[in-house]
Amino acid sequence: MLELYNEGLRAYKEWRWDDGAGLFKKALEFDSEDGPSALYLQRCNEFGESPPAEDWDGIFTMRTK
């Protein structure tokens, strides 16, 4: 599971949203309650629909409370 998470995180940082989402989904198959994988899966899905600005530095800014 840790390998899948790390590969997913690498894909996320490289803006490969679909790849990242797939890897985080696989990680969640091992542990459906893994919070970090679930969070990054959600972020990959959001960025896949609405990518960040070109100068994005990897920091996620919450839009709602």
C-alpha positions in Angstrom: 0.0 0.0 0.0 2.8 2.4 0.9 4.4 2.0 -2.6 1.0 2.8 -4.2 0.6 5.9 -2.0 4.2 7.1 -2.8 3.7 6.5 -6.6 0.4 8.4 -6.3 2.0 11.3 -4.6 4.7 11.4 -7.2 2.0 11.5 -10.0 0.2 14.2 -8.0 3.3 16.4 -7.9 3.9 15.8 -11.6 0.3 17.0 -12.4 -0.6 13.5 -13.6 -4.1 13.6 -12.0 -5.6 10.4 -13.6 -2.5 8.3 -12.8 -2.5 9.6 -9.2 -6.2 9.0 -8.8 -5.8 5.4 -10.0 -2.9 4.7 -7.6 -4.7 6.2 -4.6 -7.8 4.1 -5.4 -5.6 1.0 -5.4 -4.1 2.0 -2.1 -7.6 2.4 -0.7 -8.4 -1.1 -1.7 -5.9 -2.2 0.9 -7.1 0.1 3.6 -10.4 1.9 2.8 -9.9 4.2 5.8 -6.5 5.6 4.8 -7.1 9.3 5.2 -4.1 10.6 3.2 -5.0 8.4 0.1 -8.6 9.5 0.3 -7.6 13.1 0.5 -5.2 13.0 -2.4 -7.7 11.0 -4.5 -10.2 13.8 -3.9 -7.6 16.5 -4.9 -6.6 14.5 -8.0 -10.2 14.4 -9.1 -10.7 18.1 -8.4 -7.5 19.1 -10.2 -8.4 16.8 -13.1 -11.6 18.8 -13.6 -10.1 22.2 -12.8 -6.2 22.3 -12.9 -4.3 24.7 -10.8 -2.6 27.8 -12.2 0.6 27.4 -14.3 2.7 28.7 -11.4 1.2 26.3 -8.8 3.8 25.4 -6.2 2.1 22.3 -4.9 0.4 23.9 -2.0 -3.3 23.2 -1.8 -5.5 26.2 -0.8 -8.8 25.3 0.7 -11.7 27.1 -0.9 -14.4 26.4 1.8 -14.4 25.8 5.5 
